[in-house]
Amino acid sequence: MRFVLALLMLIPLSAHAGTTLVKPCAALLTQDLTPIGGAGSAVTEAVETTSDGIAVCSVTGTLAPRISFQVLLPMTTWTGRYLQVGCGGLCGNVTLRSGASSGCKVLNDGGFVMAATDMGHSGMGADWGLDDGLRADFAHRAQHLTALTAKALIAAFYDQPPTYSYFNGCSDGGREALMEALRYPTDFNGIIAGAPAMLFQVQNTLHHGWLARSNTGADGRAILLSAKLPALHAAVLAACDAQDGLADGLISQPALCTFDAATLACTGAEDDSCMTAPQIAVVKAIYDGPRDPSGAALTPGQELYGSELNWQGVFVPDDAGMPPFSAIIAEPVLQNLAFDPARPTMKLADLQFTTVTLDALRARHLQIDATSPDLSAFKKAGGKLILWHGLSDPHIAPANTLTLQKAMIATMGADVVQGFDRLYLLPGVGHCGGGQGPAALDLLTPMLDWVEKGSAPGAILTSTTAKDSTFGQPEGVSDGDHGMPSADLGVAALPDMTRPVYPWPATTAYSGKGDWTDATNWTQGPDAETVPLRDWAGADLFAPYQPEK
């Protein structure tokens, strides 16, 4: 029986390789999308083109009322696999980019049909959040309908459905990934969720609102500027870098770190090597996060020690007059998405950091958040999940992702979770990549092996030099949620390196011999907490719940 199952697994993929098309690309213009998206849904264009040198049939269209999508169907290189990718920030455009896929051969060779959506709106604004239907499209409907649409186009174009379907997203794309696993557990066989903005309500109000407000003086100008960050980062490294076993410029176990920003207090004239009392207060507020006047924490965790250089352009600007990106994110959400009823005239200055505000965010929690740890339906369907998060992420606290991981274990049991889920925490890596550490990695290939061969992922090789594939990505398009343009801080880059990362809670340990920049000189270390967690007033937001439509 095992041999027969293995043979059945192999046949569809070999049959798909080098597929001879049964329909011309233009024939997809007549594909009826009304059963999926309702009246007004239609394919608007189906043209042959190339993406990163791969010949594809590019299909664009609309799902009612105004969800835009694009599907790229390889003309001759399809392997029977489908990959849908998420979008970042508040979305608003179609971005066909697969992150965390450096060196994935199937992707580079054009083996996937790929698709993406703008989540039902265009541009960077959020006034669409005042419309119940458009808000539902953003919360969950757009990704689900795009999956159904892409699969229908695949069946029509190749005369057979995809053998395996995958979703890969980071930031809000990570929230979208978890929302798929929670609400539509049979849409995808494998889901990769990076730095997920799953705690959307808190993340984009109390979290980003605090980062912006804590660094704003009474005159409306920033208190802490980016020129101070190199000295701050150097002081944190001096205090904590060696605690993980090697002074390498990366803090791999922030939970071990204790640091007092007051050690940087200016004793003479102020320059970029020291901080004034108000600047020290800002740094301490950033690390600690928002609290109710009673002292209760309002988030699971905040920015970690070692992430300081990545604060630039997010909530620490280059110039005192520059608006922090955190404010640009928080205010539209406060006005249009966070509360029921909505507060369209609310300003960031009106935000109160209290448990009353936290409780008011619960009204939309069941619709927009994706924090339920009960993914038993996804597991029952055979789904596999990989979570990952950079420890130097300035946008979304890694504590959120670890909180979900622990809640899943508490809800479903460690053995059950181990059967379908892995979490990777990446030292020195910023939001969905970048930062100072080895940020290039391929989680897509291990996911294929797990889903298609039953080979669960272990250590993942990371590096500072590899690049993600550009297949599906128009030149010049970015995720659009990584901060504002910033000046060069003049900090020397760490040497190029490769390093394995093991599934949490395991750590990575230097052998003590050989070049520490070479992955072969690292091995699995003991289990550790890695990210500090704390009691907070919204802990029940990670309890099991039924999503609201």
NORRATA-V605496 format. One record per backbone hydrogen bond with DSSP energy under -0.5 kcal/mol. NH is the residue of the N-H (numbers start at 1). CO is the residue of the C=O. Records with the same first field share a line. If there is no record, write none. Layout:
NH=CO ; CO
This chain:
5=1
6=2
7=3
8=4
9=5
10=6
11=7
12=8
13=9
14=10
15=11
16=12
17=13
19=16 ; 78
21=19
22=157
23=157
27=24
28=25
29=26
30=27
31=28
33=31
36=33
37=33
38=33 ; 34
41=38
42=62
43=31
44=60
45=60
47=58
49=56
51=54
54=51
56=49
57=73
58=47 ; 56
59=57 ; 71
60=45
61=69
62=42
63=67
67=63
68=66
69=61
70=116
71=59
72=114
73=57 ; 71
74=72
75=55
79=111
81=111
82=164
83=113
84=166
85=115
86=168
91=88
92=118
95=93
96=94
97=95
99=97
102=441
103=467
104=101
105=103
108=104
109=105
110=107
111=106
113=81
114=72
115=83
116=70
118=68
121=118
123=92
129=126
130=127
131=128
132=130
135=131
136=132
137=133
138=134
139=135
140=136
141=136
142=137
144=140
145=141
146=142
147=143
148=144
149=145
150=146
151=147
152=148
153=149
154=150
155=151
156=152
157=153
158=154
159=155
160=154
163=80
164=80
166=82
167=190
168=84
169=192
171=194
173=170
174=171
175=171
176=172
177=173
178=174
179=175
180=176
181=177
182=178
183=179
184=179 ; 180
187=184
189=165
190=165
191=384
192=167
193=191 ; 386
194=169 ; 192
195=388
197=171
198=196
200=198
203=199
204=200
205=202
207=202
208=203
209=205
210=206
211=207
212=208
213=209
214=210
215=211 ; 212
216=213
217=221
220=217
222=320
223=215
225=223
226=317
228=225
229=226
230=226
232=228
233=229
234=230
235=231
236=232
237=233
238=234
239=235
240=236
241=237
243=240
244=241
245=242
246=241
248=246
252=250
255=530
256=253
257=254
261=259
263=260
264=261
265=262
266=275
274=271
275=264
280=276
281=277
282=278
283=279
284=280
285=281
286=282
287=283
288=284
289=285
292=296
295=292
298=290
303=286
307=304
310=307
311=308
312=309
313=316
314=311
315=311
316=311
322=319
326=314
327=324
328=324
329=325
330=326
331=327
332=328
333=329
334=330
335=331
336=332
337=333
338=333
343=335
346=343
350=347
351=348
354=352
358=354
359=355
360=356
361=357 ; 358
362=359
363=360
364=361
365=362
366=362
367=364
368=364
369=364 ; 365
370=198
375=373
379=375
380=376
381=377
382=379
383=378
384=189
385=420
386=191
387=422
388=193
389=424
391=426
392=429
393=390
400=397
401=397
402=398
403=399
404=400
405=401
406=402
407=403
408=404
409=405
410=406
411=407
412=408
413=408 ; 409
417=413
418=414
419=415 ; 416
420=417
421=417
422=385
424=387
426=389 ; 424
427=425
429=426
430=434
432=430
433=430
436=428
437=428
439=437
440=463
442=461
443=100 ; 441
444=100
447=443
448=444
449=445
450=446
451=447
452=448
453=449
454=450
455=449
456=454
460=501
462=499
463=440
464=497
473=470
474=472
477=474
484=313
498=517
499=462
501=460
504=423
506=503
507=525 ; 526
509=523
511=521
518=515
519=517
521=518
522=519
523=509
525=507
528=505
531=529
534=300
537=297
539=536
541=538
542=539
543=540
547=545
548=366
